[in-house]
Amino acid sequence: MKFSRTKVSAAVVGAVSLALIVSGCSSNGGGSNSTSAAGSITYWASNQSGTTTAADVKILKPILAHFTKETGIKVNLEVIGWGDLQNNINNAVSSGSGPDVVNIGNTWAPYLAATKAFVPFEGAAAKAIGGTEKFIPTALATGGLAGQAPTSVPYIGLSYGLFYNKAMFAGAGLKAPTTWEEMVADAQKLTKGGVYGMGLEGGSYTENVHFAFITAEQNGGEWYDSSGKPTFTTDANVQGVLRYLNLMQDNKVVNKSNAEYSNGTEAMSDFAKGKVAMVVNQNNGSSTLTADGMTGDKYGVAAIPTTSGGKNITSGIQGINLSIFKNSPNQAADLKFVNFMTSAYAQNAIGLPYATIPVVKGVAPSFSSDKDFESTFTKIYDTTSAPYPLVASEGAFEQQVGTALNGLFATVATGGKVTSDDVKKALQTAQDKVLATQ
């Protein structure tokens, strides 16, 4: 499978400059091949705080220091923003020069597994991290290609939900919607006086493909058949995408400016400022709201509603996994680190600051002081989430379908009309591009 590789951007260089060197180990700036000392490893972490990479450094510093105290192994930490992490990993796979251990979005696991660049967690490697059976099955299902040993293991569990402004809903005599149709009607009622009923990240290909997946699943659709062949243009998929686009187009409950929102936090910021009444985000979106000054008593959460009579899928299985590069010269230390980061201690330590659902059996949720918030997202994760396609072209699927939706939102935002035929044509183009990468 071929991937487009880009140079590491200036933004990544900026993120790397924030590297935390635990226990005084000096930065070598250069990945696994230059981290040859058996007592140190390099770890690329994703920006999970929803604010700055410096905030992640502050969260992770005491956790990694605890690991060093226990094992004597120093950790060179580099926190990298989501806009650059995937390209950075792709570059490391292509060049053979990268970190020892890396965070990956769990939906990337299938295509990264296909590169054969990562250690499979089986046999001695699985035993060294405490056995793969310690993970919640829902979480472990995202570890790689179907039918093969996982090349990543769960670290952070996340799911999507609907955040709603309690005061706005109470003022309009509304309760949390239980169907898509109710959600649209509520949003239309609340769209007035410069406030919109909903906020979306219409310029983010990752958010867009996640919603294309969810709405299609609700319609009973699938993006690949049982043989792994893409089936992007089925009516269930097309109508699911159109239903999502219509929040801006026909329902007119989303500001057209949202077509330019691309960093995953802008719609949440509007929600925190009272500019929108509802927004869909993952449970760790609460940390963004806190950073924007919105306290938890101001909003409620519920599952994303499905259509009347639709399939009860309200989220993909979201989250972050850990992988070890095969070319790391420090694999014994790497395995100790993965074991530690998936231990009860580390899972509890990241629970509240990252608002993460535990991925390990026997660890109680501790990601919110609001038990209703906690139970809602845990229930979504455990019972109404579905895995993204476990195929080697999953990465291309995300990029091409998400980018197609970016373009469709742009059409709507500039006054154009998107029909089901337009959606089908855009998905056919996306499918053709995915097939060309295989």
C-alpha positions as CSV (number, residue, x, y, z in Angstrom):
1,M,0.0,0.0,0.0
2,K,1.3,3.4,-0.9
3,F,1.0,6.6,1.2
4,S,1.7,10.2,0.5
5,R,4.7,11.3,2.6
6,T,5.3,14.9,3.4
7,K,8.2,16.7,5.0
8,V,8.0,17.3,8.7
9,S,6.4,20.7,9.0
10,A,7.5,23.7,10.9
11,A,4.7,23.1,13.3
12,V,6.2,19.7,14.3
13,V,9.6,21.4,14.8
14,G,7.8,23.7,17.2
15,A,6.2,20.8,19.0
16,V,9.5,19.0,19.3
17,S,11.0,22.1,20.9
18,L,8.7,21.6,23.8
19,A,10.1,18.1,24.4
20,L,10.2,17.1,28.1
21,I,13.3,15.2,29.1
22,V,12.4,13.2,32.2
23,S,15.0,12.8,34.9
24,G,17.4,15.2,33.2
25,C,18.2,13.1,30.1
26,S,19.2,15.5,27.4
27,S,17.2,15.5,24.1
28,N,18.8,13.9,21.1
29,G,16.2,15.2,18.7
30,G,16.3,12.2,16.6
31,G,14.3,9.0,17.2
32,S,15.0,5.4,18.0
33,N,18.3,5.0,16.1
34,S,19.9,7.8,18.1
35,T,18.4,6.7,21.5
36,S,20.8,3.8,21.8
37,A,21.3,3.9,25.6
38,A,19.5,0.9,27.1
39,G,18.3,3.1,29.9
40,S,16.4,5.6,27.8
41,I,13.6,5.6,25.2
42,T,11.9,8.3,23.0
43,Y,8.1,8.6,23.2
44,W,6.0,10.5,20.8
45,A,2.7,11.5,22.6
46,S,-0.3,13.1,21.0
47,N,-1.8,16.4,22.1
48,Q,-4.7,15.2,24.3
49,S,-5.2,18.3,26.5
50,G,-7.2,20.2,23.9
51,T,-5.1,23.3,24.5
52,T,-1.3,23.3,24.1
53,T,1.4,20.7,23.9
54,A,2.9,22.4,27.0
55,A,-0.3,21.4,28.9
56,D,0.4,17.8,28.0
57,V,3.9,18.0,29.2
58,K,2.7,19.2,32.5
59,I,0.2,16.3,32.8
60,L,2.7,13.6,31.7
61,K,5.8,14.8,33.6
62,P,4.9,13.3,37.0
63,I,3.6,10.1,35.4
64,L,6.8,9.5,33.4
65,A,8.9,10.4,36.4
66,H,7.1,7.7,38.3
67,F,8.0,5.2,35.6
68,T,11.6,6.3,35.7
69,K,11.7,5.9,39.5
70,E,10.3,2.4,39.2
71,T,12.5,1.2,36.3
72,G,15.5,3.5,36.0
73,I,14.5,4.0,32.3
74,K,14.5,7.7,31.2
75,V,11.9,8.9,28.8
76,N,12.5,11.5,26.1
77,L,9.0,12.9,25.6
78,E,7.9,14.8,22.5
79,V,4.3,16.0,22.3
80,I,3.0,16.5,18.7
81,G,-0.2,18.2,17.6
82,W,-2.8,16.2,15.7
83,G,-2.3,18.3,12.6
84,D,1.1,16.8,12.2
85,L,1.3,13.5,14.1
86,Q,0.1,11.2,11.3
87,N,2.5,12.7,8.7
88,N,5.3,12.5,11.3
89,I,4.5,8.8,11.8
90,N,4.3,8.1,8.1
91,N,7.7,9.8,7.6
92,A,9.2,7.6,10.4
93,V,7.8,4.5,8.8
94,S,9.2,5.5,5.4
95,S,12.6,6.7,6.6
96,G,13.2,4.0,9.3
97,S,14.1,6.7,11.8
98,G,11.5,7.5,14.5
99,P,10.8,7.1,18.2
100,D,10.7,3.9,20.2
101,V,7.1,4.2,21.3
102,V,4.4,6.3,19.7
103,N,0.7,7.3,20.2
104,I,-1.5,6.6,17.2
105,G,-5.1,7.4,16.6
106,N,-6.7,3.9,16.9
107,T,-8.4,4.3,13.5
108,W,-4.9,4.4,12.0
109,A,-4.0,1.0,13.4
110,P,-5.0,-1.2,10.4
111,Y,-3.0,0.7,7.8
112,L,0.0,1.1,10.1
113,A,-0.1,-2.6,10.8
114,A,0.0,-3.3,7.1
115,T,3.4,-1.4,6.9
116,K,5.0,-4.2,9.1
117,A,6.9,-1.4,10.9
118,F,5.6,-2.2,14.3
119,V,6.0,-4.9,16.9
120,P,3.1,-7.4,17.0
121,F,1.8,-8.0,20.6
122,E,1.9,-11.7,20.7
123,G,3.9,-14.3,22.5
124,A,6.7,-12.9,24.6
125,A,5.8,-9.3,23.7
126,A,2.2,-9.8,24.8
127,K,3.4,-11.4,28.1
128,A,5.7,-8.5,28.8
129,I,2.8,-6.0,28.8
130,G,0.7,-8.1,31.1
131,G,-1.2,-10.0,28.4
132,T,-3.6,-8.7,25.8
133,E,-6.4,-10.2,27.8
134,K,-6.1,-7.4,30.4
135,F,-7.7,-5.0,27.9
136,I,-11.4,-4.4,27.4
137,P,-12.4,-6.3,24.3
138,T,-14.0,-3.2,22.7
139,A,-10.8,-1.3,23.0
140,L,-8.5,-4.2,21.9
141,A,-10.6,-4.6,18.7
142,T,-9.0,-1.5,17.3
143,G,-5.4,-2.9,17.5
144,G,-4.6,-3.7,13.9
145,L,-5.8,-5.8,11.0
146,A,-8.7,-8.2,11.4
147,G,-7.5,-11.7,12.1
148,Q,-3.9,-10.7,12.9
149,A,-2.0,-10.1,16.2
150,P,-2.5,-6.4,17.2
151,T,0.4,-4.1,16.5
152,S,-1.0,-1.5,18.9
153,V,-2.7,-1.7,22.2
154,P,-5.3,0.6,23.8
155,Y,-4.1,3.5,25.9
156,I,-7.0,6.0,25.9
157,G,-10.6,5.3,25.4
158,L,-13.0,7.9,23.9
159,S,-16.5,8.1,22.4
160,Y,-18.6,10.7,20.8
161,G,-21.6,12.3,22.5
162,L,-23.9,15.2,22.3
163,F,-23.2,18.2,24.5
164,Y,-26.1,20.6,25.1
165,N,-26.5,23.9,26.9
166,K,-28.7,23.3,30.0
167,A,-29.9,26.9,30.3
168,M,-30.9,27.2,26.6
169,F,-32.7,23.9,26.7
170,A,-34.5,24.7,30.0
171,G,-35.5,28.2,28.6
172,A,-37.1,26.6,25.6
173,G,-38.8,23.8,27.6
174,L,-36.6,21.1,26.0
175,K,-35.0,17.9,27.1
176,A,-32.1,16.0,25.6
177,P,-33.3,14.6,22.2
178,T,-33.6,10.9,21.8
179,T,-34.0,10.8,18.0
180,W,-32.2,12.6,15.1
181,E,-35.5,14.2,14.2
182,E,-36.0,15.5,17.7
183,M,-32.4,16.9,17.7
184,V,-33.0,18.8,14.4
185,A,-36.4,20.2,15.7
186,D,-34.7,21.3,18.9
187,A,-31.8,22.9,17.0
188,Q,-34.3,24.8,14.8
189,K,-36.1,26.1,17.8
190,L,-32.9,27.3,19.4
191,T,-31.5,28.9,16.2
192,K,-32.3,32.5,16.8
193,G,-30.9,35.8,18.0
194,G,-27.4,35.1,16.6
195,V,-27.3,31.7,18.3
196,Y,-27.3,28.5,16.2
197,G,-28.7,25.2,17.3
198,M,-25.6,23.2,16.5
199,G,-21.9,23.6,15.9
200,L,-19.8,21.4,13.6
201,E,-16.2,21.1,12.5
202,G,-17.1,21.2,8.8
203,G,-13.5,21.7,7.6
204,S,-11.9,18.9,9.5
205,Y,-11.6,15.8,7.4
206,T,-11.2,13.6,10.6
207,E,-14.4,14.9,12.2
208,N,-16.2,14.6,8.9
209,V,-15.3,11.0,8.2
210,H,-16.2,10.1,11.7
211,F,-19.7,11.5,11.2
212,A,-20.0,9.9,7.8
213,F,-19.2,6.6,9.5
214,I,-21.7,7.1,12.3
215,T,-24.6,8.3,10.2
216,A,-24.0,5.6,7.6
217,E,-23.9,2.9,10.4
218,Q,-27.2,4.3,11.8
219,N,-28.7,3.8,8.3
220,G,-27.4,0.2,8.3
221,G,-24.6,1.0,5.8
222,E,-21.1,-0.3,5.6
223,W,-18.0,1.2,4.0
224,Y,-16.4,-2.1,3.1
225,D,-17.9,-5.5,2.3
226,S,-16.8,-8.8,4.0
227,S,-14.0,-9.3,1.5
228,G,-12.5,-5.9,2.3
229,K,-13.8,-4.2,-0.9
230,P,-14.8,-0.6,-0.5
231,T,-18.6,0.1,-0.9
232,F,-18.7,3.8,-0.4
233,T,-21.6,4.7,-2.7
234,T,-24.4,2.6,-1.3
235,D,-27.6,4.4,-0.6
236,A,-27.3,4.0,3.1
237,N,-23.9,5.7,3.1
238,V,-25.0,8.5,0.7
239,Q,-28.1,9.3,2.7
240,G,-26.2,9.2,5.9
241,V,-23.7,11.8,4.6
242,L,-26.5,13.9,3.2
243,R,-28.3,13.9,6.5
244,Y,-25.2,15.2,8.2
245,L,-24.7,17.9,5.5
246,N,-28.3,18.9,5.8
247,L,-27.7,20.2,9.3
248,M,-26.1,23.2,7.6
249,Q,-27.9,23.0,4.2
250,D,-31.6,22.3,4.6
251,N,-32.1,22.4,8.4
252,K,-30.1,25.6,8.6
253,V,-29.1,25.0,12.3
254,V,-25.3,25.3,11.7
255,N,-23.6,28.6,10.8
256,K,-22.0,28.4,7.4
257,S,-18.8,29.7,8.9
258,N,-18.4,26.2,10.4
259,A,-17.3,24.9,7.0
260,E,-14.0,26.5,7.8
261,Y,-13.6,25.0,11.3
262,S,-10.8,22.5,11.1
263,N,-8.8,22.1,14.3
264,G,-11.4,20.2,16.3
265,T,-11.8,22.9,19.0
266,E,-13.5,25.8,17.3
267,A,-17.1,24.5,17.5
268,M,-16.5,23.6,21.2
269,S,-15.2,27.2,21.8
270,D,-18.4,28.5,20.2
271,F,-20.4,26.2,22.5
272,A,-18.5,27.5,25.6
273,K,-19.2,31.1,24.6
274,G,-22.9,30.5,24.2
275,K,-22.9,30.9,20.4
276,V,-24.4,27.4,19.8
277,A,-26.8,25.3,21.8
278,M,-25.4,21.9,20.9
279,V,-22.2,20.4,19.7
280,V,-21.0,16.9,19.1
281,N,-17.6,15.9,20.5
282,Q,-15.7,13.2,22.3
283,N,-15.7,12.9,26.0
284,N,-12.3,14.6,26.3
285,G,-14.0,17.7,24.8
286,S,-14.8,18.6,28.4
287,S,-11.2,19.6,29.0
288,T,-11.5,22.1,26.1
289,L,-14.7,23.5,27.6
290,T,-12.9,23.9,31.0
291,A,-10.1,25.7,29.3
292,D,-12.6,28.0,27.7
293,G,-14.2,28.8,31.1
294,M,-17.4,26.6,30.8
295,T,-18.0,24.6,33.9
296,G,-19.6,21.2,33.9
297,D,-22.8,22.3,35.6
298,K,-23.6,24.4,32.5
299,Y,-24.0,21.6,30.0
300,G,-25.5,18.1,29.8
301,V,-24.5,15.2,27.6
302,A,-26.4,12.4,25.8
303,A,-25.8,9.9,23.0
304,I,-25.9,11.2,19.5
305,P,-29.4,10.4,18.4
306,T,-30.1,8.0,15.6
307,T,-33.0,8.3,13.2
308,S,-36.4,6.8,14.2
309,G,-36.0,3.1,13.5
310,G,-32.3,3.4,12.8
311,K,-29.5,1.2,14.0
312,N,-28.4,2.2,17.5
313,I,-24.8,3.1,16.7
314,T,-23.9,6.5,18.3
315,S,-20.1,6.5,18.0
316,G,-17.1,4.9,16.5
317,I,-14.7,3.2,18.9
318,Q,-12.5,6.3,19.4
319,G,-9.2,6.5,21.2
320,I,-5.4,6.4,21.3
321,N,-3.2,3.3,21.1
322,L,0.4,2.6,21.8
323,S,2.8,1.1,19.2
324,I,6.5,0.1,19.3
325,F,8.6,0.5,16.2
326,K,10.3,-2.7,15.2
327,N,13.6,-1.0,14.5
328,S,13.8,0.3,18.1
329,P,17.0,-1.0,19.8
330,N,15.3,-0.7,23.2
331,Q,12.4,-3.1,22.9
332,A,12.8,-4.5,26.4
333,A,12.5,-1.0,27.8
334,D,9.7,-0.2,25.3
335,L,7.6,-3.1,26.5
336,K,8.1,-2.1,30.2
337,F,6.9,1.4,29.2
338,V,3.8,0.1,27.4
339,N,3.0,-2.2,30.4
340,F,3.3,0.8,32.7
341,M,1.2,3.2,30.6
342,T,-1.6,0.6,30.5
343,S,-1.3,-0.2,34.2
344,A,-4.0,0.8,36.7
345,Y,-1.7,3.5,38.1
346,A,-1.2,5.3,34.7
347,Q,-4.9,4.8,33.6
348,N,-6.1,6.5,36.8
349,A,-3.4,9.2,36.5
350,I,-4.6,10.2,33.0
351,G,-8.3,9.7,33.6
352,L,-9.3,13.1,34.9
353,P,-6.9,15.4,33.0
354,Y,-7.5,13.6,29.7
355,A,-11.2,12.7,30.4
356,T,-10.4,9.2,29.2
357,I,-12.5,6.0,29.5
358,P,-10.3,3.2,31.0
359,V,-9.2,0.6,28.4
360,V,-8.0,-2.0,31.0
361,K,-10.3,-4.4,32.9
362,G,-10.8,-3.6,36.6
363,V,-10.0,0.1,36.4
364,A,-13.0,2.2,37.4
365,P,-13.9,5.2,35.4
366,S,-12.4,8.4,36.9
367,F,-12.5,10.9,34.1
368,S,-15.1,13.3,35.5
369,S,-16.4,14.5,38.8
370,D,-19.9,14.4,37.1
371,K,-21.0,10.8,37.4
372,D,-23.8,11.3,34.8
373,F,-21.2,12.5,32.3
374,E,-19.0,9.6,33.2
375,S,-21.7,7.0,33.0
376,T,-23.1,8.4,29.7
377,F,-19.9,8.2,27.8
378,T,-18.9,4.9,29.3
379,K,-22.2,3.4,28.3
380,I,-21.7,4.7,24.7
381,Y,-18.2,3.3,24.5
382,D,-19.2,-0.1,25.9
383,T,-22.6,-0.6,24.1
384,T,-23.3,1.6,21.1
385,S,-19.9,2.1,19.5
386,A,-18.7,0.4,16.4
387,P,-15.1,-0.2,15.1
388,Y,-14.0,1.6,12.0
389,P,-13.0,-0.6,9.1
390,L,-10.2,-3.0,10.0
391,V,-8.6,-2.9,6.6
392,A,-5.3,-1.8,5.3
393,S,-6.8,1.1,3.4
394,E,-8.5,2.5,6.4
395,G,-6.1,5.5,6.5
396,A,-6.9,6.3,2.9
397,F,-10.6,5.8,3.6
398,E,-10.4,8.5,6.4
399,Q,-8.5,10.9,4.3
400,Q,-10.4,10.6,1.1
401,V,-14.0,10.4,2.5
402,G,-13.3,13.2,5.0
403,T,-11.8,15.4,2.4
404,A,-14.8,14.8,0.1
405,L,-17.0,16.0,2.9
406,N,-14.9,19.1,3.4
407,G,-15.6,20.0,-0.2
408,L,-19.3,19.3,0.1
409,F,-19.5,21.6,3.1
410,A,-17.6,24.3,1.2
411,T,-20.2,24.0,-1.6
412,V,-23.1,24.5,0.9
413,A,-21.3,27.3,2.7
414,T,-20.8,29.3,-0.5
415,G,-24.5,29.0,-1.5
416,G,-24.4,25.8,-3.6
417,K,-26.9,23.0,-3.4
418,V,-25.7,19.5,-2.6
419,T,-27.9,16.6,-3.8
420,S,-27.7,12.9,-3.2
421,D,-26.2,12.5,-6.6
422,D,-23.5,15.0,-5.7
423,V,-22.7,13.0,-2.6
424,K,-22.6,9.8,-4.5
425,K,-20.3,11.3,-7.1
426,A,-18.0,12.7,-4.4
427,L,-17.9,9.3,-2.6
428,Q,-17.2,7.5,-5.9
429,T,-14.2,9.8,-6.4
430,A,-13.0,9.1,-2.9
431,Q,-13.4,5.3,-3.5
432,D,-11.4,5.5,-6.8
433,K,-8.6,7.3,-4.9
434,V,-8.6,4.7,-2.2
435,L,-8.4,1.9,-4.7
436,A,-5.5,3.6,-6.5
437,T,-3.5,3.4,-3.2
438,Q,-3.8,-0.4,-3.0
